[in-house]
C-alpha cells in the first residue's frame, strides 16, 4: 500500500472507532434506561435534575478578607500571591490584621 492509501485507511479506522463508540454509548444508555424503568425509577430520580448533558459546576466566589483602608477597590481574598499593595503594606511595618475585613 502507498502512503496515501495507508492514511486513507487510518482515517477510515478512526471514523469506524468513533462510530462504534457512539453505538456502544447508545446501547448502554438504552440498557440503563430499561433497568431503571424496570425498577420503577425515573431518570430524574436516578440522576437528579441534571439527567442530560454535562454537569456544570460553577465555582463559588471567595469572600474578601483584606481591604486597603484608603482605597476600597483594593481587595484580596487571602488566597494566592499577595498583591503589590499588600506587600507594600506589610513592608511598611503594618500588620495584616489591621486591614482584615
C-alpha positions in Angstrom: 0.0 0.0 0.0 1.1 3.5 -0.7 1.4 6.2 2.0 -1.7 7.9 0.7 -3.7 4.6 0.9 -2.4 4.0 4.4 -3.5 7.5 5.5 -6.9 6.9 4.0 -7.2 3.6 5.8 -6.1 5.3 9.0 -8.9 7.9 8.6 -11.4 5.2 8.0 -10.3 3.3 11.1 -10.6 6.5 13.2 -14.1 7.1 11.9 -15.1 3.5 12.4 -13.9 3.7 16.0 -15.9 6.8 16.7 -19.0 5.2 15.2 -18.5 2.1 17.3 -18.0 4.0 20.5 -21.2 6.0 19.8 -23.2 2.9 19.1 -21.9 1.4 22.4 -22.9 4.5 24.3 -26.4 4.5 22.8 -26.7 0.8 23.7 -25.5 1.4 27.3 -28.0 4.3 27.7 -30.8 2.1 26.5 -29.8 -0.7 28.9 -29.6 1.8 31.8 -33.0 3.2 30.9 -34.5 -0.3 30.7 -33.1 -1.2 34.1 -34.4 2.0 35.7 -37.8 1.6 34.2 -38.0 -2.0 35.3 -37.2 -0.9 38.8 -39.8 1.9 38.6 -37.2 4.7 38.9 -37.4 7.8 36.7 -34.2 9.2 35.2 -34.8 12.4 37.1 -34.9 10.4 40.4 -31.8 8.5 39.3 -29.7 11.4 38.2 -31.4 14.4 39.8 -32.4 17.5 37.9 -29.4 17.2 35.5 -30.2 14.0 33.7 -29.0 15.2 30.3 -25.8 16.8 29.2 -22.7 17.7 31.1 -22.9 18.9 34.6 -21.9 22.5 35.1 -20.1 23.3 38.3 -19.6 26.9 39.0 -17.0 27.9 41.5 -18.3 29.9 44.4 -16.8 33.3 44.8 -14.4 33.6 47.7 -15.1 36.3 50.2 -12.8 39.3 50.5 -10.6 39.0 53.6 -8.4 42.1 53.3 -9.2 45.6 52.1 -7.0 48.7 51.7 -8.0 51.3 54.3 -8.0 54.3 51.9 -8.9 52.6 48.6 -11.8 50.2 49.0 -11.2 48.9 45.4 -8.0 47.2 46.5 -9.1 43.9 47.9 -7.6 40.5 48.5 -9.2 37.1 49.4 -6.1 35.9 51.2 -5.5 33.2 48.6 -2.7 33.0 46.2 0.2 35.5 45.9 -0.1 38.7 47.9 -1.0 41.7 45.7 1.6 44.5 45.5 -0.4 46.8 47.7 -0.5 44.1 50.5 3.3 43.5 50.1 3.9 47.3 50.4 1.5 47.4 53.4 3.4 44.7 55.3 6.8 46.0 54.2 6.0 49.4 55.7 5.6 47.7 59.1 1.8 47.4 59.2 0.0 44.2 60.2 -2.4 42.3 58.0 -4.8 42.2 61.0 -5.3 45.9 60.7 -6.8 45.6 57.2 -8.7 42.4 57.8 -12.4 42.8 56.8 
